[in-house]
Every structure is written in structure tokens, then in C-alpha cells.
């Protein structure tokens, strides 16, 4: 890259549009980067990646770094305390934001909410801090109800206007598997009682929600065991289950990062304190099936523990953005993955018109079920906000999105028709070949019948010859017997002829003597 390119001539939009789908790429950064770290927290707002805290060489960090994905530049966010000096002293807040590690951060409205984590400031219960993205003020949000014990390595999952906190590790390294809900509109904590078998106590796991009804917990570790299990909590019945999972075999891991986009839950990195996990996984939450999106080399920053991953939409396309992590080395690179559009994710078997229609009906049914969300008021879990209506700009954006999806579907239909035409040609070719092979088969079958008839005649001739051979053997035996009888008769006749001459000679000898 030349000097001219370095001086902000690098065009991020062009670079992003040329990325290969479902492959990680490091975003070129021309200015200074923040300190490398892991076990930080990250969130995306207005095409910017906000990173807070983390750990490096055993030291907790307190900075808020912002990466602008449009300009590919980092900046350090200067925050203002929302508390008076005496109030800050009273609450033990000597810093604007205390150095924190293994915490959670979620975007809520125009604020980033920071929940829990490990820090030098001791606290009995979980503290909820905020960063206002408009005024850049920060502070502590007052809460009521029964707050969870202070912890790190937990998960915080946003469902409507509720945050679900699960698991983690307290300041005494006690492992947890409890469940709390924070109502963000009333800032009230509530402990949740569940039934069936809960996940084993763990930390550094990942969590998400599917169709705003099913909380999913994956992986994590205890102090000696790393998990690869998936647990599902039905938020309507508050029952835990451990469903059967299909697809690729997933190795145990902790410290991984996860983000859900529609029905796909992407899992990046993690490890077992010995080896990092190089594969980027995706769980289809509707089918409960794992598959591998891509893999990196063993010592790649993406095969790290304690990294973060977020989703972002740039020019209408969805991307994953990953930062940080530790795999024997602390990392501070930003990686991005361009995700395939929905129409490119359909397998070829769905390209026929009938299958496409079936798939469309399933999608429509899923969308209807999603739009008609279950009323969870009976367990005090529904949103309590004032009903709002979409703005004209939102409606226009929705219409544009529908038009774009219509164009994509029309293109997909045209491709399906072309594919069907090619398939028909292949079928005709196969049918023609089949007809020729049938004729050849009938000819061969006729030849086989003729050969079989010849075989039968030969077998009959062989049987007659065998009988003749058996009769010849009998005759030969009789001839041999007659020969022996003849020889014996001839010998007897010779003996009879020689006997008188011998008797006469003897008398004369006696008389002469």
C-alpha cells in the first residue's frame, strides 16, 4: 500500500463490497490501535463498534474505545461523570468508569448498559452502569428489587425490555447457575424460579434468545470442566430442557462469543486454556443443528478466548465484527465477515418451483408466528412500554426492504426455472439412454435363452455318454473274466496232455531194472 493510500484514500465501502462471503478478513487500520485485551465487552451503534474495559497482563482496563467502520479509525471516548463529586465519593466511584473485566454490555435506546464484571471496587450486588451515546455522560443506574450477587463471566440477554442474567462467577470464585430478570422500564430486579434440570453452574458461556420465547445457553466452564452442551429455557413455562442436537460435532469451549441473526446463532472462538477453537459455528435454532461456517489457523486471533463479536448492517448487508481475545498473545485487530444473503443460503434442492413454494409457505408461517408474539404477562415477562407507531421513514425503509427482497426472490425464481430446464434436458437424455439400454438388454436376454437351450442339449448328450461308458466298463470286465477262464482252461489241457507220457516211462525203467 502506497503513502497516498495510507492518507485516508483507502475506501472502506469498496473494500467491504469485495469481501468473500463467510470468510474472516482483518480490516486495514491506518492510525493507532487501542491496547490489546480480552474479556472486554463490545456493542454496535450507528456503524460504530464500542469497546469497554477488559483485561491485559492481569490488569483491568477502564477505557472506552470506538471504532468507526466507515472510516476504519479508532478513537478514545472521553466520558463525563453523571454524579456530583460528593455523590461520587459517597458511592465509592473515584473513576468515571472503574476498570472492569468479564462484564456484559448491551445497547438499550441511546445508552450502553454495563452489567457486573470483576473490578477492584467491591460490591455485594450487581451494579448497572450506563454510557449515554448522545451526551457521553456515564453513571450508575438505580435499581430496586432483589438484585443478583456481584459476578463476572455471566450472560446478559435482551428480550423485549427485559434483561435475563444467567450464571457467572462471584468474587469468591463461587460458580453460579441462577437466573435473574431486570425490567429496564422500571429498573426492577426479579429472581426467577425454574423447573426441570438447570445447566450446571458455569461462567464464560454464551446465551441468546429465539423467537423471544426460548433462552439458549451454550458452553462455558467450571473450574475444571469445559462444556459443549446446549440448554433451552422455555420462558413461557420456565422449564429447562436439553434437546437433541444434529449436525457437526462441537468441541467443549469457554470464553467464546456469540451473536444471533434471525434464526442463526453464530459462535466465534473460545478455547479450553490449552487450545483455541478455530472454527466459526452456526446453530440453526429452528432445526437445532450445528454447522461450521469457516475455520482459521490454530494461532489466529479469532481462535482466542475472551474475544467479542457483534452484528452490523452496512449498505443493507449483514456482517459479523470481532475484536480482541487471548491465545497466548493479546489481540487488538478488528475482523469482519460478510454474511451470505438469505437467498444464497438455500440449498439447491429448494430451487424447484414446488420446493420454493413450500419453503416460502414455511417462511411465511414462521414470520406470522414471530409477528404474533406470545403474551407472557401471566409470568410478568411482557413489555410494559407505551405503544408506538412506525415513522414515515421506517415505513419507507420497510417498503424498500420488501422491494429488495422481491427482486431477490424474482432472481431466485429465474435461477430456479433455468435450473429446472437444465434438469429436464438431463432427464430426457437419461430416458433416451435408458431406452437404448432396454433394447440391448432384451437382445442379451434372447441370447441367454438360446445358450441355455444348448446347455440343456449338451447335458443330455453327456448323460448318454456316461451311460455308454458305464456299459463299456461292464463289457470290459466280462472280457477280462473270459480271458482268465480261457487261460486257466488252456493250462489245464496242457497238464492233462503231459500226464500219460510220464507214467509209461516209469514202468519201463522199473522193468529194465
QUIBEL-V646505 format. One record per helix or strand of 2 or more residues. SS is the DSSP state (H for helix, E for strand). FROM is the first residue (numbers start at 1). TO is the last residue. If there is no record, write none. Layout:
SS | FROM | TO
SS | FROM | TO
This chain:
H | 3 | 6
H | 12 | 17
E | 24 | 26
E | 37 | 38
E | 41 | 45
E | 48 | 52
E | 55 | 56
E | 59 | 61
E | 64 | 68
E | 73 | 76
E | 80 | 81
H | 85 | 90
E | 100 | 101
E | 104 | 108
E | 111 | 115
E | 128 | 132
E | 137 | 140
E | 144 | 145
E | 155 | 159
E | 162 | 169
E | 175 | 183
E | 188 | 191
E | 206 | 210
E | 214 | 218
E | 230 | 234
E | 239 | 241
E | 246 | 247
E | 257 | 261
E | 264 | 268
E | 279 | 284
E | 289 | 295
E | 308 | 314
E | 317 | 323
E | 330 | 331
E | 334 | 338
H | 342 | 345
H | 348 | 351
H | 353 | 371
H | 377 | 379
H | 392 | 512
